[in-house]
């Protein structure tokens, strides 16, 4: 069974529907590549997916450890290279909440680095990950 359906809407825009939940995501071409920049670009989604995946894996581990990381945030920066046009680096700064002991922090950080998106990204894409524990 398919995961999603994508419709090209014209003007460098797509509409993706997640078939299980019927959630819709729009993408738009970036302004530096013929788009309007009115939504996430496909490469923005790749970078953003890294952070959401890391949070998902940490959330699973935090729940198993009876920890609450709710309210944690991530700042995501995508860096493109020109030739060939591709993502050269993704910087994720995770601003973590709710964990006070060093052992739990180390476990969660190591868990985050096992997320499927992190492991699926091409090795030529530099992944710079920082954790700030508040």
C-alpha positions as CSV (number, residue, x, y, z in Angstrom):
1,X,0.0,0.0,0.0
2,X,1.2,3.5,-0.8
3,X,2.3,5.9,1.9
4,X,1.2,9.1,0.1
5,X,-0.2,10.6,-3.0
6,X,1.6,13.6,-4.6
7,X,-0.1,16.0,-7.0
8,X,1.8,18.5,-9.0
9,X,-0.2,21.7,-8.8
10,X,1.8,23.8,-11.3
11,X,4.2,26.7,-10.6
12,X,6.7,24.5,-8.9
13,X,4.2,23.5,-6.2
14,X,3.1,20.0,-5.0
15,X,0.4,18.8,-2.7
16,X,1.2,15.6,-0.7
17,X,-1.5,13.7,1.1
18,X,-0.6,11.1,3.7
19,X,-3.0,8.3,2.9
20,X,-3.4,7.0,6.4
21,X,-4.2,10.3,8.2
22,X,-5.2,12.4,5.2
23,X,-2.8,15.1,6.4
24,X,-1.8,17.5,3.5
25,X,1.6,19.0,3.1
26,X,2.4,21.6,0.4
27,X,5.9,22.1,-1.0
28,X,7.0,25.0,-3.1
29,X,10.2,25.7,-5.1
30,X,12.6,28.0,-3.2
31,X,12.9,31.5,-4.5
32,X,16.5,30.9,-5.6
33,X,15.4,28.0,-7.8
34,X,12.3,29.3,-9.8
35,X,9.8,29.0,-6.9
36,X,7.7,31.4,-4.9
37,X,9.1,30.1,-1.5
38,X,5.5,30.1,-0.1
39,X,5.9,26.7,1.6
40,X,8.7,24.2,2.6
41,X,10.8,23.2,-0.4
42,X,11.5,19.5,-0.9
43,X,15.0,20.0,0.4
44,X,13.6,21.9,3.4
45,X,11.5,18.9,4.1
46,X,14.5,16.6,4.1
47,X,16.3,18.8,6.6
48,X,13.2,19.2,8.7
49,X,12.6,15.4,8.6
50,X,16.0,14.9,10.3
51,X,14.9,16.9,13.3
52,X,11.4,15.4,13.5
53,X,12.9,11.9,13.2
54,X,15.4,12.5,16.0
55,X,12.7,13.8,18.2
56,X,10.5,10.8,17.4
57,X,13.3,8.3,18.4
58,X,14.2,10.3,21.5
59,X,10.5,10.5,22.5
60,X,10.2,6.7,22.3
61,X,13.3,6.3,24.4
62,X,12.2,9.0,26.8
63,X,8.8,7.3,27.3
64,X,10.5,4.0,28.0
65,X,12.7,5.8,30.6
66,X,9.8,7.7,32.2
67,X,11.2,11.0,31.1
68,X,9.3,13.9,29.6
69,X,11.0,15.9,26.8
70,X,7.8,17.8,25.8
71,X,8.5,21.4,24.9
72,X,11.9,20.7,23.5
73,X,12.6,22.5,20.2
74,X,15.0,22.2,17.3
75,X,16.4,24.9,15.0
76,X,17.2,23.4,11.6
77,X,19.5,25.0,9.0
78,X,19.8,23.6,5.5
79,X,22.9,24.5,3.5
80,X,22.9,24.0,-0.3
81,X,25.7,23.7,-2.7
82,X,25.6,24.9,-6.3
83,X,27.2,22.1,-8.4
84,X,25.6,19.7,-8.3
85,X,22.7,21.4,-6.7
86,X,22.2,19.4,-3.5
87,X,22.1,19.6,0.3
88,X,25.7,19.9,1.5
89,X,25.0,20.2,5.2
90,X,22.1,20.0,7.7
91,X,22.6,21.7,11.1
92,X,20.2,20.7,13.9
93,X,20.4,22.4,17.2
94,X,18.2,20.5,19.7
95,X,17.1,22.6,22.7
96,X,16.1,19.9,25.2
97,X,13.8,20.1,28.2
98,X,13.0,17.9,31.1
99,X,16.2,15.8,31.6
100,X,18.5,16.7,34.4
101,X,20.9,13.7,34.7
102,X,23.9,13.2,32.5
103,X,23.3,9.4,31.9
104,X,19.8,10.0,30.6
105,X,21.1,12.8,28.3
106,X,23.8,10.6,26.9
107,X,21.3,7.8,26.2
108,X,18.9,10.2,24.5
109,X,21.6,11.8,22.4
110,X,22.9,8.4,21.2
111,X,19.3,7.3,20.5
112,X,18.8,10.4,18.3
113,X,21.8,9.5,16.2
114,X,20.1,6.1,15.3
115,X,17.0,7.7,13.7
116,X,16.2,6.3,10.2
117,X,16.5,9.7,8.5
118,X,20.0,10.3,9.9
119,X,21.0,6.8,8.8
120,X,19.4,7.2,5.4
121,X,21.0,10.5,4.4
122,X,23.8,10.2,1.9
123,X,27.2,10.2,3.6
124,X,28.3,13.3,1.5
125,X,25.7,15.3,3.4
126,X,27.4,16.7,6.5
127,X,25.2,16.4,9.6
128,X,26.0,18.8,12.4
129,X,24.0,18.0,15.5
130,X,24.2,20.0,18.8
131,X,22.2,19.4,22.0
132,X,21.5,22.2,24.4
133,X,20.1,20.9,27.7
134,X,18.0,23.5,29.5
